[in-house]
Amino acid sequence: MYLLEFVNQVREAQSYGGLEELPPTGADGSTPLELAMGCRFEPGRMRLSSPQAAAAVAEATGLPVTSDHVSVALPAALAPHAETVAGGRAYGRGSAAG
């Protein structure tokens, strides 16, 4: 499956229209993929806005809902990207606190 197909599958599960291209990075540091899919990347998963959104995305993609009930496991191809994004956020919080 191509990346944009997966993005649109996630969007449509949440009742958003499809995209032809990814948006720019958000002012809050959200990645284009996070903005496009309406999620926040964490290691190995995408956190969605609600348990209902997670259930809809899980049903549409065939990926499992995680134990927190608001996240869905990421496909293996996106897991390294999510690790990098989440690690960057953790680093930013650590240096801001110091």
Rosetta constraint file for C-alpha pairs under 8 A:
AtomPair CA 1 CA 5 HARMONIC 6.53 0.50
AtomPair CA 1 CA 6 HARMONIC 6.76 0.50
AtomPair CA 2 CA 6 HARMONIC 6.45 0.50
AtomPair CA 3 CA 7 HARMONIC 6.19 0.50
AtomPair CA 4 CA 8 HARMONIC 6.07 0.50
AtomPair CA 4 CA 19 HARMONIC 7.61 0.50
AtomPair CA 4 CA 20 HARMONIC 7.53 0.50
AtomPair CA 4 CA 21 HARMONIC 7.40 0.50
AtomPair CA 4 CA 22 HARMONIC 7.95 0.50
AtomPair CA 5 CA 9 HARMONIC 6.10 0.50
AtomPair CA 6 CA 10 HARMONIC 6.27 0.50
AtomPair CA 6 CA 61 HARMONIC 7.93 0.50
AtomPair CA 7 CA 11 HARMONIC 6.17 0.50
AtomPair CA 7 CA 33 HARMONIC 7.50 0.50
AtomPair CA 7 CA 36 HARMONIC 6.67 0.50
AtomPair CA 7 CA 37 HARMONIC 5.75 0.50
AtomPair CA 8 CA 12 HARMONIC 5.87 0.50
AtomPair CA 8 CA 17 HARMONIC 7.57 0.50
AtomPair CA 8 CA 18 HARMONIC 5.01 0.50
AtomPair CA 8 CA 19 HARMONIC 6.44 0.50
AtomPair CA 8 CA 37 HARMONIC 7.58 0.50
AtomPair CA 9 CA 13 HARMONIC 6.23 0.50
AtomPair CA 9 CA 57 HARMONIC 7.89 0.50
AtomPair CA 9 CA 60 HARMONIC 6.75 0.50
AtomPair CA 9 CA 61 HARMONIC 6.97 0.50
AtomPair CA 10 CA 14 HARMONIC 6.64 0.50
AtomPair CA 10 CA 37 HARMONIC 5.93 0.50
AtomPair CA 10 CA 57 HARMONIC 5.57 0.50
AtomPair CA 10 CA 60 HARMONIC 7.17 0.50
AtomPair CA 10 CA 61 HARMONIC 7.21 0.50
AtomPair CA 11 CA 15 HARMONIC 6.38 0.50
AtomPair CA 11 CA 16 HARMONIC 4.99 0.50
AtomPair CA 11 CA 17 HARMONIC 6.56 0.50
AtomPair CA 11 CA 18 HARMONIC 6.57 0.50
AtomPair CA 11 CA 36 HARMONIC 7.29 0.50
AtomPair CA 11 CA 37 HARMONIC 5.50 0.50
AtomPair CA 11 CA 38 HARMONIC 7.29 0.50
AtomPair CA 12 CA 16 HARMONIC 5.09 0.50
AtomPair CA 12 CA 17 HARMONIC 6.06 0.50
AtomPair CA 12 CA 18 HARMONIC 6.70 0.50
AtomPair CA 13 CA 53 HARMONIC 7.60 0.50
AtomPair CA 13 CA 56 HARMONIC 5.42 0.50
AtomPair CA 13 CA 57 HARMONIC 5.28 0.50
AtomPair CA 13 CA 60 HARMONIC 6.05 0.50
AtomPair CA 14 CA 53 HARMONIC 5.98 0.50
AtomPair CA 14 CA 56 HARMONIC 6.69 0.50
AtomPair CA 14 CA 57 HARMONIC 6.95 0.50
AtomPair CA 19 CA 36 HARMONIC 7.81 0.50
AtomPair CA 22 CA 32 HARMONIC 5.78 0.50
AtomPair CA 22 CA 33 HARMONIC 6.82 0.50
AtomPair CA 22 CA 36 HARMONIC 6.25 0.50
AtomPair CA 23 CA 32 HARMONIC 5.30 0.50
AtomPair CA 23 CA 33 HARMONIC 7.92 0.50
AtomPair CA 23 CA 35 HARMONIC 7.05 0.50
AtomPair CA 23 CA 36 HARMONIC 6.59 0.50
AtomPair CA 24 CA 31 HARMONIC 7.68 0.50
AtomPair CA 24 CA 32 HARMONIC 5.48 0.50
AtomPair CA 25 CA 29 HARMONIC 6.39 0.50
AtomPair CA 25 CA 30 HARMONIC 5.90 0.50
AtomPair CA 25 CA 31 HARMONIC 5.02 0.50
AtomPair CA 25 CA 32 HARMONIC 4.97 0.50
AtomPair CA 25 CA 35 HARMONIC 7.77 0.50
AtomPair CA 26 CA 30 HARMONIC 4.86 0.50
AtomPair CA 26 CA 31 HARMONIC 6.45 0.50
AtomPair CA 26 CA 32 HARMONIC 7.11 0.50
AtomPair CA 26 CA 35 HARMONIC 7.18 0.50
AtomPair CA 30 CA 34 HARMONIC 6.01 0.50
AtomPair CA 30 CA 35 HARMONIC 6.35 0.50
AtomPair CA 30 CA 40 HARMONIC 7.55 0.50
AtomPair CA 31 CA 35 HARMONIC 6.27 0.50
AtomPair CA 32 CA 36 HARMONIC 6.02 0.50
AtomPair CA 33 CA 37 HARMONIC 6.04 0.50
AtomPair CA 34 CA 38 HARMONIC 5.72 0.50
AtomPair CA 34 CA 39 HARMONIC 4.99 0.50
AtomPair CA 34 CA 40 HARMONIC 5.54 0.50
AtomPair CA 34 CA 41 HARMONIC 6.73 0.50
AtomPair CA 35 CA 39 HARMONIC 6.72 0.50
AtomPair CA 38 CA 48 HARMONIC 6.67 0.50
AtomPair CA 38 CA 49 HARMONIC 7.70 0.50
AtomPair CA 39 CA 46 HARMONIC 5.79 0.50
AtomPair CA 39 CA 47 HARMONIC 5.33 0.50
AtomPair CA 39 CA 48 HARMONIC 4.72 0.50
AtomPair CA 39 CA 49 HARMONIC 7.08 0.50
AtomPair CA 40 CA 46 HARMONIC 5.56 0.50
AtomPair CA 40 CA 47 HARMONIC 5.07 0.50
AtomPair CA 40 CA 48 HARMONIC 6.71 0.50
AtomPair CA 41 CA 45 HARMONIC 6.15 0.50
AtomPair CA 41 CA 46 HARMONIC 4.64 0.50
AtomPair CA 41 CA 47 HARMONIC 6.25 0.50
AtomPair CA 41 CA 82 HARMONIC 5.22 0.50
AtomPair CA 41 CA 83 HARMONIC 7.93 0.50
AtomPair CA 41 CA 85 HARMONIC 6.83 0.50
AtomPair CA 41 CA 86 HARMONIC 6.34 0.50
AtomPair CA 42 CA 46 HARMONIC 5.95 0.50
AtomPair CA 42 CA 47 HARMONIC 6.96 0.50
AtomPair CA 42 CA 82 HARMONIC 5.82 0.50
AtomPair CA 42 CA 83 HARMONIC 6.70 0.50
AtomPair CA 42 CA 85 HARMONIC 7.59 0.50
AtomPair CA 42 CA 86 HARMONIC 5.26 0.50
AtomPair CA 43 CA 79 HARMONIC 6.90 0.50
AtomPair CA 43 CA 82 HARMONIC 5.58 0.50
AtomPair CA 43 CA 83 HARMONIC 4.78 0.50
AtomPair CA 43 CA 86 HARMONIC 6.28 0.50
AtomPair CA 44 CA 73 HARMONIC 5.96 0.50
AtomPair CA 44 CA 74 HARMONIC 5.61 0.50
AtomPair CA 44 CA 79 HARMONIC 5.17 0.50
AtomPair CA 44 CA 82 HARMONIC 6.55 0.50
AtomPair CA 44 CA 83 HARMONIC 6.98 0.50
AtomPair CA 45 CA 66 HARMONIC 7.88 0.50
AtomPair CA 45 CA 71 HARMONIC 6.20 0.50
AtomPair CA 45 CA 72 HARMONIC 5.49 0.50
AtomPair CA 45 CA 73 HARMONIC 4.31 0.50
AtomPair CA 45 CA 74 HARMONIC 4.81 0.50
AtomPair CA 45 CA 79 HARMONIC 7.40 0.50
AtomPair CA 45 CA 82 HARMONIC 7.39 0.50
AtomPair CA 46 CA 71 HARMONIC 5.37 0.50
AtomPair CA 46 CA 72 HARMONIC 5.48 0.50
AtomPair CA 46 CA 73 HARMONIC 6.46 0.50
AtomPair CA 46 CA 74 HARMONIC 6.38 0.50
AtomPair CA 47 CA 54 HARMONIC 7.82 0.50
AtomPair CA 47 CA 70 HARMONIC 5.89 0.50
AtomPair CA 47 CA 71 HARMONIC 4.18 0.50
AtomPair CA 47 CA 72 HARMONIC 6.66 0.50
AtomPair CA 48 CA 53 HARMONIC 6.29 0.50
AtomPair CA 48 CA 54 HARMONIC 5.92 0.50
AtomPair CA 48 CA 70 HARMONIC 5.58 0.50
AtomPair CA 48 CA 71 HARMONIC 5.65 0.50
AtomPair CA 48 CA 72 HARMONIC 7.76 0.50
AtomPair CA 49 CA 53 HARMONIC 6.36 0.50
AtomPair CA 49 CA 54 HARMONIC 7.68 0.50
AtomPair CA 49 CA 70 HARMONIC 6.80 0.50
AtomPair CA 50 CA 54 HARMONIC 6.33 0.50
AtomPair CA 50 CA 69 HARMONIC 7.99 0.50
AtomPair CA 50 CA 70 HARMONIC 5.30 0.50
AtomPair CA 51 CA 55 HARMONIC 6.08 0.50
AtomPair CA 51 CA 69 HARMONIC 5.32 0.50
AtomPair CA 51 CA 70 HARMONIC 4.45 0.50
AtomPair CA 51 CA 71 HARMONIC 7.67 0.50
AtomPair CA 52 CA 56 HARMONIC 6.18 0.50
AtomPair CA 52 CA 70 HARMONIC 7.73 0.50
AtomPair CA 53 CA 57 HARMONIC 6.14 0.50
AtomPair CA 53 CA 70 HARMONIC 7.38 0.50
AtomPair CA 54 CA 58 HARMONIC 5.99 0.50
AtomPair CA 54 CA 65 HARMONIC 6.41 0.50
AtomPair CA 54 CA 69 HARMONIC 6.93 0.50
AtomPair CA 54 CA 70 HARMONIC 5.23 0.50
AtomPair CA 54 CA 71 HARMONIC 5.67 0.50
AtomPair CA 54 CA 72 HARMONIC 5.99 0.50
AtomPair CA 55 CA 59 HARMONIC 6.10 0.50
AtomPair CA 55 CA 65 HARMONIC 6.65 0.50
AtomPair CA 55 CA 69 HARMONIC 7.99 0.50
AtomPair CA 55 CA 70 HARMONIC 7.97 0.50
AtomPair CA 56 CA 60 HARMONIC 6.18 0.50
AtomPair CA 57 CA 61 HARMONIC 5.97 0.50
AtomPair CA 57 CA 63 HARMONIC 7.84 0.50
AtomPair CA 57 CA 72 HARMONIC 7.39 0.50
AtomPair CA 58 CA 62 HARMONIC 5.37 0.50
AtomPair CA 58 CA 63 HARMONIC 4.94 0.50
AtomPair CA 58 CA 64 HARMONIC 5.62 0.50
AtomPair CA 58 CA 65 HARMONIC 6.02 0.50
AtomPair CA 58 CA 72 HARMONIC 6.31 0.50
AtomPair CA 59 CA 63 HARMONIC 7.28 0.50
AtomPair CA 63 CA 72 HARMONIC 6.52 0.50
AtomPair CA 63 CA 73 HARMONIC 5.98 0.50
AtomPair CA 63 CA 74 HARMONIC 7.22 0.50
AtomPair CA 63 CA 75 HARMONIC 7.47 0.50
AtomPair CA 64 CA 72 HARMONIC 5.71 0.50
AtomPair CA 64 CA 73 HARMONIC 5.72 0.50
AtomPair CA 65 CA 69 HARMONIC 6.02 0.50
AtomPair CA 65 CA 70 HARMONIC 7.23 0.50
AtomPair CA 65 CA 71 HARMONIC 5.76 0.50
AtomPair CA 65 CA 72 HARMONIC 4.33 0.50
AtomPair CA 65 CA 73 HARMONIC 6.31 0.50
AtomPair CA 66 CA 70 HARMONIC 7.25 0.50
AtomPair CA 66 CA 71 HARMONIC 5.47 0.50
AtomPair CA 66 CA 72 HARMONIC 5.52 0.50
AtomPair CA 66 CA 73 HARMONIC 6.34 0.50
AtomPair CA 67 CA 71 HARMONIC 7.88 0.50
AtomPair CA 74 CA 78 HARMONIC 6.17 0.50
AtomPair CA 74 CA 79 HARMONIC 5.98 0.50
AtomPair CA 75 CA 79 HARMONIC 6.52 0.50
AtomPair CA 76 CA 80 HARMONIC 7.79 0.50
AtomPair CA 78 CA 82 HARMONIC 6.32 0.50
AtomPair CA 79 CA 83 HARMONIC 6.21 0.50
AtomPair CA 80 CA 84 HARMONIC 6.31 0.50
AtomPair CA 81 CA 85 HARMONIC 6.22 0.50
AtomPair CA 82 CA 86 HARMONIC 5.94 0.50
AtomPair CA 83 CA 87 HARMONIC 5.84 0.50
AtomPair CA 84 CA 88 HARMONIC 6.08 0.50
AtomPair CA 85 CA 89 HARMONIC 6.40 0.50
AtomPair CA 86 CA 90 HARMONIC 6.26 0.50
AtomPair CA 87 CA 91 HARMONIC 6.12 0.50
AtomPair CA 88 CA 92 HARMONIC 6.13 0.50
AtomPair CA 89 CA 93 HARMONIC 6.24 0.50
AtomPair CA 90 CA 94 HARMONIC 6.20 0.50
AtomPair CA 91 CA 95 HARMONIC 6.21 0.50
AtomPair CA 92 CA 96 HARMONIC 6.10 0.50
AtomPair CA 93 CA 97 HARMONIC 6.21 0.50
AtomPair CA 94 CA 98 HARMONIC 6.48 0.50
